[in-house]
Amino acid sequence: IETLHPCHYQFYHSIQENYIQSIYIVITYKLFVLTVICCIDCHLLGWL
């Protein structure tokens, strides 16, 4: 039976955290971009 070395555990744990963080950043970025695009569309429609 192989036990996970603390270093390995820390390594996997940090990868998991970075993965979750990157997903969070991508979702936030997409929401931001969508909001900006919607605002620009509204302004253009307002000017027309």
NUKEBA-405530 format. One line per field, with one value per residue (C-alpha): x, y, z; chain; residue in one letter. Coordinates in Angstrom, 1 decimal, always signed. Layout:
N
c1	X / ...
c2	Y / ...
c3	Z / ...
chain	A / ...
res	A / ...
END
This chain:
48
c1	+0.0 / +1.5 / +0.9 / +1.0 / +4.0 / +3.2 / +5.1 / +3.0 / -0.2 / +0.8 / +1.6 / -1.8 / -3.6 / -2.0 / -2.8 / -6.5 / -6.6 / -5.0 / -7.4 / -10.4 / -9.0 / -8.4 / -12.0 / -13.2 / -11.1 / -12.4 / -16.0 / -15.5 / -13.7 / -16.5 / -19.2 / -17.2 / -16.8 / -20.5 / -21.5 / -19.2 / -20.5 / -24.1 / -23.4 / -21.7 / -24.7 / -27.1 / -25.1 / -25.0 / -28.8 / -29.3 / -27.2 / -29.1
c2	+0.0 / +3.3 / +6.3 / +9.8 / +11.7 / +15.1 / +16.9 / +15.1 / +15.8 / +19.5 / +19.4 / +18.0 / +20.3 / +23.4 / +22.2 / +21.7 / +25.2 / +26.8 / +25.0 / +26.2 / +29.7 / +29.8 / +28.6 / +31.4 / +34.0 / +32.8 / +32.9 / +36.4 / +37.6 / +36.2 / +37.9 / +41.2 / +41.0 / +40.2 / +43.1 / +45.5 / +44.2 / +44.7 / +48.2 / +49.1 / +47.7 / +49.7 / +52.9 / +52.3 / +51.7 / +54.8 / +56.9 / +55.5
c3	+0.0 / -1.1 / +1.1 / -0.3 / +0.7 / +2.4 / -0.4 / -3.0 / -1.1 / -0.9 / -4.7 / -5.6 / -3.2 / -4.7 / -8.2 / -7.2 / -5.7 / -8.8 / -11.0 / -9.0 / -8.9 / -12.7 / -13.3 / -11.1 / -12.9 / -16.3 / -15.2 / -13.7 / -16.9 / -19.2 / -17.1 / -17.2 / -21.0 / -21.5 / -19.3 / -21.2 / -24.6 / -23.4 / -22.1 / -25.5 / -27.4 / -25.2 / -25.8 / -29.5 / -29.6 / -27.5 / -29.9 / -32.9
chain	A / A / A / A / A / A / A / A / A / A / A / A / A / A / A / A / A / A / A / A / A / A / A / A / A / A / A / A / A / A / A / A / A / A / A / A / A / A / A / A / A / A / A / A / A / A / A / A
res	I / E / T / L / H / P / C / H / Y / Q / F / Y / H / S / I / Q / E / N / Y / I / Q / S / I / Y / I / V / I / T / Y / K / L / F / V / L / T / V / I / C / C / I / D / C / H / L / L / G / W / L
END
